Amino acid sequence: MHRGAFFALALPLVSLHAQRLSAVEAGAGGALTVGRHTLAAVEVGGGYRPGGQTRIALAVDAGREDGAAAARAQLTAQFLVTPAARRGTGVYGGIGVAMAGRRRTPGRGYLALLLGLEAAPGRRGGWYAELGLAGGARVAAGWRSRWFQP
């Protein structure tokens, strides 16, 4: 077989393998949830990308809601459209659960839906921005760092 033809046939396989990057992620930013109550918070989060187009992510927000200390945690399974992109903006969506509470009130649980954008998901770090629904409308933005594993 001609070498050029061999490389042309092998290229899609190399590309598929490149898309299966697994990664551990950590991020920080700010979040605002507006619903029956408004929570303005600092957010820290982490995620694991086992390879392919999936990510499991946990975000924890701590701030103030109606003048009282409050917190919120959200665990989502996410689908990344272009996980290995080293340029441009990546789009992702997710579904999961969220728990919110504030001092002297019982906690509240919600189904969480989100849509997000992130800078070059195949690079070591970049900004992210999310819009979601879970006990109200939620917007979050910040910086995410990634450590890729072969």
C-alpha positions as CSV (number, residue, x, y, z in Angstrom):
1,M,0.0,0.0,0.0
2,H,1.2,3.5,-0.8
3,R,2.4,5.4,2.3
4,G,0.3,8.4,1.6
5,A,-2.8,6.3,1.4
6,F,-1.9,4.5,4.7
7,F,-1.5,7.9,6.5
8,A,-4.8,9.2,5.0
9,L,-6.6,6.1,6.3
10,A,-4.9,6.3,9.7
11,L,-5.5,10.0,10.3
12,P,-9.1,9.6,11.5
13,L,-8.0,7.0,14.0
14,V,-5.3,9.3,15.3
15,S,-7.9,12.1,15.5
16,L,-10.3,9.9,17.5
17,H,-7.5,8.9,19.9
18,A,-6.6,12.6,20.4
19,Q,-10.3,13.3,21.4
20,R,-10.1,10.8,24.2
21,L,-8.1,13.0,26.5
22,S,-8.9,12.5,30.2
23,A,-8.4,15.4,32.5
24,V,-8.8,16.6,36.1
25,E,-10.1,20.2,36.4
26,A,-10.3,22.8,39.1
27,G,-11.9,26.3,38.8
28,A,-12.9,29.3,40.7
29,G,-15.2,32.3,40.0
30,G,-18.4,33.9,41.0
31,A,-22.1,32.8,40.8
32,L,-25.4,34.5,41.0
33,T,-28.7,32.6,41.5
34,V,-31.9,34.5,41.1
35,G,-35.2,32.9,42.1
36,R,-37.4,33.2,45.1
37,H,-34.2,34.2,46.9
38,T,-31.0,35.7,45.4
39,L,-27.7,34.1,46.2
40,A,-24.5,36.0,45.3
41,A,-21.6,33.8,45.9
42,V,-17.9,32.8,45.3
43,E,-17.7,29.5,43.5
44,V,-15.1,26.8,43.6
45,G,-15.4,23.6,41.5
46,G,-13.8,20.5,40.2
47,G,-14.3,18.1,37.4
48,Y,-13.2,14.9,35.9
49,R,-13.2,14.1,32.2
50,P,-12.7,10.3,31.8
51,G,-12.2,10.7,28.0
52,G,-14.4,11.3,25.1
53,Q,-17.0,14.0,25.4
54,T,-18.1,13.7,29.1
55,R,-17.3,15.5,32.3
56,I,-18.5,15.0,35.9
57,A,-18.4,18.3,37.7
58,L,-19.0,19.6,41.2
59,A,-19.5,23.3,41.9
60,V,-19.8,24.7,45.5
61,D,-21.0,28.3,46.0
62,A,-20.7,30.2,49.3
63,G,-22.1,33.6,49.8
64,R,-25.1,35.6,51.1
65,E,-28.8,35.1,50.5
66,D,-31.3,37.6,51.9
67,G,-28.7,38.8,54.4
68,A,-27.8,35.4,55.8
69,A,-24.8,33.1,55.1
70,A,-25.8,30.6,52.4
71,A,-24.3,27.8,50.3
72,R,-25.2,25.8,47.2
73,A,-23.7,22.6,45.8
74,Q,-24.3,21.3,42.3
75,L,-23.3,17.9,40.8
76,T,-23.7,17.5,37.0
77,A,-22.9,15.1,34.2
78,Q,-21.9,17.2,31.2
79,F,-21.5,16.7,27.5
80,L,-18.7,18.6,25.7
81,V,-19.2,19.2,22.0
82,T,-15.5,19.7,21.2
83,P,-13.4,18.4,24.1
84,A,-10.0,18.5,22.4
85,A,-10.3,21.9,20.7
86,R,-7.1,23.9,21.3
87,R,-8.6,27.1,19.9
88,G,-11.9,28.8,19.9
89,T,-14.8,28.4,22.3
90,G,-16.2,25.0,23.4
91,V,-19.9,24.5,24.2
92,Y,-21.2,22.1,26.8
93,G,-24.5,21.2,28.4
94,G,-25.3,19.3,31.6
95,I,-27.9,17.8,33.9
96,G,-27.7,16.9,37.5
97,V,-28.8,17.9,41.0
98,A,-28.3,20.9,43.2
99,M,-28.7,21.5,47.0
100,A,-29.1,25.0,48.5
101,G,-29.5,26.2,52.0
102,R,-29.0,29.2,54.3
103,R,-28.6,29.6,58.0
104,R,-31.7,28.8,60.0
105,T,-33.7,27.4,57.1
106,P,-34.1,23.9,55.8
107,G,-32.1,22.9,52.7
108,R,-33.7,22.7,49.2
109,G,-33.0,20.2,46.4
110,Y,-33.4,20.9,42.7
111,L,-32.9,19.3,39.3
112,A,-30.1,21.2,37.6
113,L,-29.8,22.0,33.9
114,L,-27.0,24.1,32.4
115,L,-25.5,25.4,29.2
116,G,-21.9,26.6,29.2
117,L,-19.1,28.1,27.1
118,E,-15.4,27.7,27.8
119,A,-12.2,28.8,26.2
120,A,-10.4,26.0,24.2
121,P,-11.3,22.9,26.3
122,G,-8.3,21.1,25.0
123,R,-5.8,23.6,26.6
124,R,-4.5,23.7,30.1
125,G,-6.8,26.5,31.2
126,G,-9.2,29.2,30.3
127,W,-12.4,31.1,31.2
128,Y,-15.8,29.6,31.5
129,A,-19.4,31.0,31.6
130,E,-22.6,29.1,32.5
131,L,-26.3,29.7,32.4
132,G,-28.5,27.3,34.2
133,L,-31.8,26.5,36.0
134,A,-31.9,25.0,39.5
135,G,-34.1,26.7,42.0
136,G,-34.0,29.8,39.8
137,A,-31.9,31.2,37.0
138,R,-28.2,30.8,37.7
139,V,-25.2,32.4,36.0
140,A,-21.6,31.6,36.8
141,A,-18.2,32.6,35.4
142,G,-14.6,32.2,36.2
143,W,-11.3,30.4,35.3
144,R,-10.8,26.7,34.9
145,S,-7.4,24.9,35.0
146,R,-6.9,21.4,33.5
147,W,-4.4,18.6,34.0
148,F,-4.5,16.2,31.1
149,Q,-3.7,12.5,31.5
150,P,-2.7,10.2,28.6
